[in-house]
Amino acid sequence: MTNSARLSFLGRRRVLLALALVPLALGCAGKQSASPTAAGLGTTKVPNGMYAVMGEPTDAPRPPEGPSQRTLRYDPRMADSASTDPVQFVTVETRDFVPLILATAAEHTKQEDGRLLISVALASQYTQTLTDFTRLHLGQRVAMVLDGEVMSTHKVRTVIEGGKMQITRCDEHACQRILSKLVDTQVSGKTP
């Protein structure tokens, strides 16, 4: 084989190889839309706080409807370690939320049913924010977010005044997890 014939053969081989890689490259590019960032599960953490829930939880992440919405992971075992419910995804509105920064350490007491009741008092600068937020979302679902994950969801049944809240739907093991995460939210300690 002459040099020009060999070069022609190698050139055709390169073209065929490049054409063969095009579907692979397009397939990989198409899969990027299913990435956590594209589904609203970006790497930027949502600050610890209480957020309005947008719609119903879903079994798979879906893209948020607006730029200020984020879809977060919710494992029902965070509130009840015996739960067999599957992991879900909850879309929250991030523009208006109550920062979960505590004035003092969270307290807990055992209830008659064996579950723990966690009492928290927000830092004074957030008490009015909590009142306004719960008034605005009365009768709606909200999510408590710690470390970028939904810990629990609750229906707002009353306007909360004075900055004091209670978390009641967790078993002892799950409440201990929540308590350990709340330690990092005190004003005098670390910030979220």
C-alpha distance (Angstrom), angle and dihedral (degrees) to the residues before:
residue distance angle dihedral
M1 . . .
T2 3.79 . .
N3 3.80 123.9 .
S4 3.81 93.3 -108.1
A5 3.82 91.7 49.4
R6 3.82 90.5 47.9
L7 3.85 91.2 49.6
S8 3.82 90.4 48.5
F9 3.81 90.8 49.9
L10 3.85 91.9 48.4
G11 3.80 90.7 47.6
R12 3.82 92.2 53.5
R13 3.80 89.9 46.5
R14 3.82 91.2 53.7
V15 3.81 91.2 49.3
L16 3.83 91.3 50.0
L17 3.81 91.3 47.2
A18 3.82 91.1 49.3
L19 3.82 90.8 49.5
A20 3.80 90.5 49.0
L21 3.82 90.9 53.4
V22 3.84 94.2 51.2
P23 3.86 94.8 78.0
L24 3.80 89.8 46.6
A25 3.81 91.8 51.1
L26 3.82 91.8 46.3
G27 3.82 90.8 48.4
C28 3.79 91.2 52.3
A29 3.79 91.7 46.6
G30 3.80 90.1 51.4
K31 3.79 91.4 52.8
Q32 3.81 91.4 57.6
S33 3.80 90.3 76.0
A34 3.81 88.1 66.5
S35 3.79 91.6 56.4
P36 3.79 120.5 119.6
T37 3.81 91.2 -109.7
A38 3.79 93.3 52.9
A39 3.80 90.0 48.5
G40 3.81 91.0 54.2
L41 3.80 92.6 -99.4
G42 3.80 95.0 116.2
T43 3.75 124.3 168.6
T44 3.81 93.7 -109.5
K45 3.79 107.4 99.8
V46 3.75 120.6 -124.7
P47 3.83 108.0 -125.8
N48 3.80 117.5 -106.9
G49 3.78 108.6 -89.4
M50 3.77 150.9 94.0
Y51 3.81 116.3 -64.5
A52 3.80 136.2 -176.0
V53 3.82 111.7 -107.2
M54 3.80 113.8 -128.7
G55 3.80 110.7 -148.5
E56 3.78 128.1 -34.2
P57 3.83 125.1 -38.0
T58 3.81 113.5 -95.8
D59 3.80 134.5 -149.8
A60 3.80 92.8 -126.3
P61 3.80 131.8 32.7
R62 3.77 114.4 -95.6
P63 3.77 130.3 -170.1
P64 3.81 113.5 -90.1
E65 3.79 117.1 -113.3
G66 3.80 95.5 -129.4
P67 3.81 139.3 29.5
S68 3.82 92.9 -108.5
Q69 3.80 94.3 53.9
R70 3.80 125.4 92.4
T71 3.77 131.3 -170.9
L72 3.80 112.5 -137.1
R73 3.77 134.4 -172.8
Y74 3.81 117.1 -105.1
D75 3.78 120.6 -168.2
P76 3.84 109.3 -172.7
R77 3.82 87.9 -150.8
M78 3.82 87.3 73.9
A79 3.81 87.4 75.1
D80 3.81 99.0 27.9
S81 3.80 116.4 24.3
A82 3.83 90.5 -163.2
S83 3.81 92.7 56.1
T84 3.79 117.1 124.3
D85 3.81 93.7 -168.6
P86 3.81 113.1 123.9
V87 3.79 124.3 -109.7
Q88 3.79 110.3 -87.1
F89 3.79 137.0 -169.8
V90 3.78 122.7 -122.9
T91 3.80 124.8 -163.8
V92 3.80 113.7 -143.9
E93 3.80 134.1 -173.3
T94 3.82 107.9 -119.1
R95 3.80 100.0 -174.1
D96 3.81 95.0 76.0
F97 3.82 117.5 33.3
V98 3.79 142.5 132.6
P99 3.82 112.5 -110.2
L100 3.78 109.6 -130.2
I101 3.79 98.4 -133.2
L102 3.78 112.0 143.8
A103 3.81 129.0 -144.6
T104 3.82 91.8 -150.2
A105 3.77 138.5 3.9
A106 3.80 115.5 -65.9
E107 3.80 113.9 -102.8
H108 3.77 127.8 -146.7
T109 3.79 135.8 -161.8
K110 3.78 131.6 -177.4
Q111 3.81 115.6 -112.1
E112 3.80 126.7 -146.2
D113 3.80 92.0 -99.3
G114 3.82 90.8 56.9
R115 3.78 94.8 -106.5
L116 3.79 122.3 120.9
L117 3.78 125.6 -114.0
I118 3.80 113.6 -148.1
S119 3.80 117.3 -156.2
V120 3.79 119.9 -162.6
A121 3.79 132.9 -178.7
L122 3.79 116.9 -156.6
A123 3.78 121.7 -136.1
S124 3.82 109.3 -89.5
Q125 3.80 94.2 -108.6
Y126 3.85 89.6 63.4
T127 3.83 101.3 45.6
Q128 3.81 93.8 90.3
T129 3.82 90.0 43.9
L130 3.82 88.6 56.2
T131 3.82 92.0 47.8
D132 3.82 92.4 49.7
F133 3.82 92.4 43.8
T134 3.81 94.9 50.6
R135 3.81 91.3 45.1
L136 3.81 90.5 52.2
H137 3.82 93.4 46.5
L138 3.82 99.5 38.4
G139 3.82 108.9 150.9
Q140 3.82 92.0 13.5
R141 3.80 132.6 105.0
V142 3.78 122.0 -99.9
A143 3.79 131.4 -174.5
M144 3.77 128.7 -138.1
V145 3.80 107.1 -141.3
L146 3.80 123.7 -163.1
D147 3.80 124.4 171.0
G148 3.80 92.1 -4.5
E149 3.82 95.1 -56.5
V150 3.76 132.8 99.6
M151 3.82 107.1 -110.8
S152 3.79 95.7 -176.9
T153 3.78 142.9 -19.2
H154 3.78 124.6 -135.3
K155 3.77 139.1 -179.7
V156 3.81 112.4 -120.7
R157 3.81 103.2 -122.7
T158 3.79 99.1 171.0
V159 3.79 141.3 11.3
I160 3.80 107.6 -92.0
E161 3.79 113.3 -138.1
G162 3.79 128.6 -179.2
G163 3.81 95.2 34.2
K164 3.82 96.5 -93.1
M165 3.79 121.6 128.6
Q166 3.79 137.9 172.0
I167 3.78 129.8 -144.5
T168 3.79 107.4 -154.3
R169 3.78 111.2 160.8
C170 3.80 101.6 75.9
D171 3.78 132.3 98.2
E172 3.80 120.5 -131.2
H173 3.80 96.6 -93.1
A174 3.81 93.9 46.7
C175 3.82 92.5 43.5
Q176 3.79 90.4 53.2
R177 3.82 88.5 55.5
I178 3.80 90.6 50.6
L179 3.81 91.5 45.9
S180 3.81 91.3 52.1
K181 3.80 90.3 52.6
L182 3.81 91.8 46.8
V183 3.81 90.5 57.8
D184 3.80 88.2 74.5
T185 3.81 93.0 54.9
Q186 3.81 100.3 66.1
V187 3.80 118.1 119.0
S188 3.78 92.1 -130.3
G189 3.80 92.0 48.4
K190 3.76 133.2 41.9
T191 3.78 122.6 -29.9
P192 3.78 122.2 -128.2
